[in-house]
Amino acid sequence: MDNEVRNMFAKRLRKLRQSTHITQQALSEAVGVGQSTIAAYEKGGIKPTGEVLEKLADYFHCTTDYLLGRTSKPQYESRTELPEAITKLGITEMEILKGAEITPDDIKFFEDAAKVLRLLRILRTKPEPGDDDGGQQQ
């Protein structure tokens, strides 16, 4: 990763993290690195491993190409968590199609709910310390 790519990665990571109102500490826990590592990424001091780069892209629902500056479009994936959150709130697809008024606060709520669901998914797959079978139930 050359300096130009590293600087673009640093800038985009910081922008994504700040736009989602997540701390470096919370992001570090979500992707399995230290807070100081996230800080170093954001300063362009070090480059992430391929594994961490993929975790960051998954966390922010963007491509690794976007994080590395190879494209200007984040190319967000479809959020399967969102329909589930909408259903739990009692909003039907028909209401959405009919133009049910969804406020900016509602959108923020859905985004926050999706973040929580992603974090729970990460925590569910994270092995417990000393767990030889990778945290999987037998």
C-alpha positions as a printed NumPy array, in Angstrom:
array([[  0.   ,   0.   ,   0.   ],
       [  1.7  ,   3.2  ,  -1.137],
       [  1.457,   6.515,   0.704],
       [ -1.3  ,   7.903,  -1.536],
       [ -3.501,   4.846,  -0.945],
       [ -2.685,   4.838,   2.776],
       [ -3.655,   8.516,   3.053],
       [ -6.927,   7.912,   1.195],
       [ -7.659,   4.93 ,   3.438],
       [ -6.948,   7.075,   6.52 ],
       [ -9.222,   9.857,   5.312],
       [-12.105,   7.557,   4.375],
       [-11.895,   5.497,   7.547],
       [-11.986,   8.622,   9.707],
       [-14.878,  10.063,   7.682],
       [-16.917,   6.836,   7.92 ],
       [-16.259,   6.466,  11.627],
       [-17.133,  10.06 ,  12.417],
       [-20.225,  10.063,  10.196],
       [-21.555,   7.043,  12.097],
       [-20.719,   8.632,  15.467],
       [-18.644,   5.691,  16.647],
       [-15.556,   6.046,  18.803],
       [-12.184,   4.634,  17.863],
       [-12.496,   2.332,  20.883],
       [-15.866,   0.933,  19.791],
       [-14.639,   0.405,  16.238],
       [-11.472,  -1.268,  17.475],
       [-13.548,  -3.723,  19.523],
       [-15.834,  -4.432,  16.566],
       [-12.958,  -5.345,  14.235],
       [-10.602,  -6.901,  16.789],
       [ -7.712,  -4.443,  16.958],
       [ -6.553,  -1.946,  19.563],
       [ -7.808,   1.642,  19.747],
       [ -4.279,   2.88 ,  19.083],
       [ -4.282,   0.834,  15.866],
       [ -7.446,   2.587,  14.653],
       [ -5.828,   5.923,  15.537],
       [ -2.716,   4.972,  13.551],
       [ -4.87 ,   3.918,  10.563],
       [ -6.62 ,   7.29 ,  10.66 ],
       [ -3.292,   9.127,  10.733],
       [ -1.959,   7.095,   7.811],
       [  0.819,   5.716,   9.97 ],
       [  0.176,   2.036,   9.384],
       [ -1.761,  -0.082,   6.931],
       [ -4.38 ,  -2.681,   7.876],
       [ -4.052,  -6.356,   7.164],
       [ -6.334,  -7.78 ,   4.491],
       [ -8.457,  -9.362,   7.205],
       [ -8.943,  -6.088,   9.079],
       [ -9.636,  -4.229,   5.837],
       [-12.438,  -6.707,   5.067],
       [-13.856,  -6.37 ,   8.6  ],
       [-13.882,  -2.579,   8.269],
       [-15.624,  -2.774,   4.898],
       [-18.202,  -5.183,   6.339],
       [-18.732,  -2.97 ,   9.372],
       [-19.362,   0.139,   7.278],
       [-21.201,  -1.744,   4.499],
       [-18.845,  -0.522,   1.82 ],
       [-16.3  ,  -2.137,  -0.44 ],
       [-12.606,  -2.473,   0.27 ],
       [-12.06 ,  -0.627,  -3.026],
       [-13.888,   2.38 ,  -1.58 ],
       [-11.762,   2.31 ,   1.591],
       [ -8.596,   2.14 ,  -0.514],
       [ -9.656,   4.963,  -2.83 ],
       [-10.038,   2.822,  -5.938],
       [-13.609,   4.044,  -6.383],
       [-15.472,   7.116,  -5.208],
       [-18.718,   5.237,  -4.572],
       [-19.089,   3.315,  -1.318],
       [-21.333,   0.752,  -3.079],
       [-23.246,  -0.12 ,   0.038],
       [-24.585,  -3.626,   0.177],
       [-28.245,  -4.269,   0.792],
       [-28.924,  -4.234,   4.497],
       [-30.793,  -7.388,   5.405],
       [-31.076,  -6.108,   8.969],
       [-33.161,  -3.128,   7.919],
       [-36.306,  -4.998,   6.832],
       [-36.196,  -6.931,  10.104],
       [-35.966,  -3.691,  12.106],
       [-38.818,  -2.162,  10.096],
       [-40.994,  -5.234,  10.697],
       [-40.33 ,  -5.097,  14.436],
       [-41.48 ,  -1.486,  14.438],
       [-44.759,  -2.487,  12.829],
       [-44.184,  -0.671,   9.547],
       [-45.42 ,  -2.76 ,   6.64 ],
       [-43.914,  -2.799,   3.183],
       [-47.212,  -1.476,   1.878],
       [-46.956,   1.579,   4.142],
       [-43.483,   2.247,   2.82 ],
       [-44.668,   1.868,  -0.771],
       [-47.6  ,   4.193,  -0.086],
       [-45.146,   6.818,   1.133],
       [-45.457,   6.516,   4.901],
       [-43.694,   9.524,   6.317],
       [-40.286,   8.482,   7.594],
       [-38.491,  11.246,   9.448],
       [-34.728,  11.808,   9.662],
       [-34.971,  10.525,  13.25 ],
       [-36.527,   7.29 ,  11.934],
       [-33.686,   6.885,   9.439],
       [-31.122,   7.467,  12.215],
       [-32.922,   4.868,  14.348],
       [-32.788,   2.311,  11.508],
       [-29.095,   2.996,  10.934],
       [-28.367,   2.63 ,  14.661],
       [-30.392,  -0.593,  14.81 ],
       [-28.427,  -1.984,  11.872],
       [-25.139,  -1.105,  13.641],
       [-26.273,  -2.908,  16.788],
       [-27.267,  -5.971,  14.782],
       [-23.879,  -6.006,  12.994],
       [-22.06 ,  -5.701,  16.318],
       [-24.117,  -8.537,  17.805],
       [-23.313, -10.684,  14.77 ],
       [-19.594,  -9.97 ,  15.259],
       [-19.802, -10.738,  18.972],
       [-21.678, -13.999,  18.316],
       [-18.912, -15.222,  16.021],
       [-16.035, -14.073,  18.254],
       [-14.559, -17.078,  20.129],
       [-14.442, -16.935,  23.909],
       [-10.939, -16.756,  25.454],
       [ -9.601, -20.269,  25.951],
       [-12.345, -21.74 ,  23.77 ],
       [-10.68 , -24.365,  21.58 ],
       [-13.632, -24.928,  19.237],
       [-13.874, -21.282,  18.105],
       [-16.928, -20.529,  20.231],
       [-19.197, -22.91 ,  18.385],
       [-21.809, -24.851,  20.309],
       [-21.681, -28.634,  20.196]])
